[in-house]
Amino acid sequence: MRLKFKSTVLALTVVAVLGLSSCGEDPAAPTISNVEVGENNSKTAAIGEELHMDAEIDAPGKISKIEVELHPESGSGDDIEAEFTNYSGQLNADFHEHVEIPSTAAAGEYHFHLKVTDEEGQTTEVDAEVDIQ
C-alpha cells in the first residue's frame, strides 16, 4: 500500500510540474501593419508643421509604449523623438498621431523609426525614409 501511495504522489507531482511549466509561454511579439507616414503616405513633412503617422498595431502581450524617432541621414541636425503611452494596456490599436517638426529642424532626408514595446518587453520596429522640407 505504501508503494502505491508514493507512486501516486510522484505521478501527481510530475503532472503539476509539467502543467505549470507549459503555462509560462510568452505571447507573440507585437506586429505593425498598414503603416502610413506623411499625409496619404507621402513620406514627407514640412519644417514647423506636423508629421502624420498611422499604423495598425496588434500586441498579444499588451502595448506598453510606442516610440517614434526621426534622425537625419546626413548626420547633421537634431533627432526628433516622441513617446506615446496612451495606448498602454491595449491588445491592438489604430495608432494615429502627429509629431511636430520643429522650426529649427534641418531640411533633408530623415530615417523614421516606429517601435512598439509590449508589457512582456518584446519589441517590433518598422522604418521608413522621410523627406523633411
ZIFENCOR-V533194 format. One record per backbone hydrogen bond with DSSP energy under -0.5 kcal/mol. NH is the residue of the N-H (numbers start at 1). CO is the residue of the C=O. E is the energy in kcal/mol with one decimal. If there is no record, write none. Layout:
BEGIN
nh = {NH	NH}
co = {CO	CO}
e = {E	E}
END
This chain:
BEGIN
nh = {5	6	7	8	9	10	11	12	13	14	15	16	17	18	19	20	21	22	23	23	24	25	31	33	36	38	38	41	42	43	45	48	49	51	52	53	54	55	56	57	57	58	59	61	62	63	64	65	66	67	68	69	70	71	73	74	75	80	81	82	84	85	88	89	90	93	95	95	96	97	99	101	102	105	108	110	111	112	112	113	114	115	115	116	117	118	119	119	121	124	126	128	130	131	132	132	133	133}
co = {1	2	3	4	5	6	7	8	9	10	11	12	13	14	15	16	17	18	19	20	21	22	58	56	54	36	52	38	39	37	131	101	46	99	50	97	36	95	33	55	93	31	91	28	59	90	117	117	84	115	82	113	80	111	109	109	72	70	79	68	66	83	85	63	87	57	55	93	94	53	51	49	100	102	132	130	71	110	128	69	126	67	113	124	65	122	61	62	118	116	114	112	110	43	108	130	45	131}
e = {-1.8	-2.1	-2.3	-2.0	-2.4	-2.5	-2.4	-2.4	-2.2	-2.4	-2.2	-2.3	-2.5	-2.5	-2.4	-2.2	-2.1	-1.5	-0.6	-0.6	-0.6	-0.6	-2.9	-2.7	-3.3	-0.5	-3.5	-2.1	-1.4	-2.6	-2.0	-1.8	-2.2	-3.3	-0.6	-2.5	-2.2	-2.1	-3.0	-0.5	-2.8	-2.2	-4.5	-0.5	-2.6	-2.9	-3.1	-1.8	-2.1	-3.0	-2.9	-2.1	-2.7	-1.9	-2.9	-0.5	-0.5	-2.9	-0.5	-2.3	-3.3	-0.5	-1.8	-3.2	-1.8	-2.4	-2.3	-1.0	-0.6	-1.8	-1.9	-3.5	-0.8	-1.7	-2.8	-3.3	-3.0	-0.6	-3.5	-2.6	-2.6	-2.9	-0.5	-2.9	-2.6	-2.6	-1.2	-2.6	-2.0	-1.9	-2.3	-1.8	-2.9	-2.6	-2.9	-0.7	-2.9	-0.6}
END
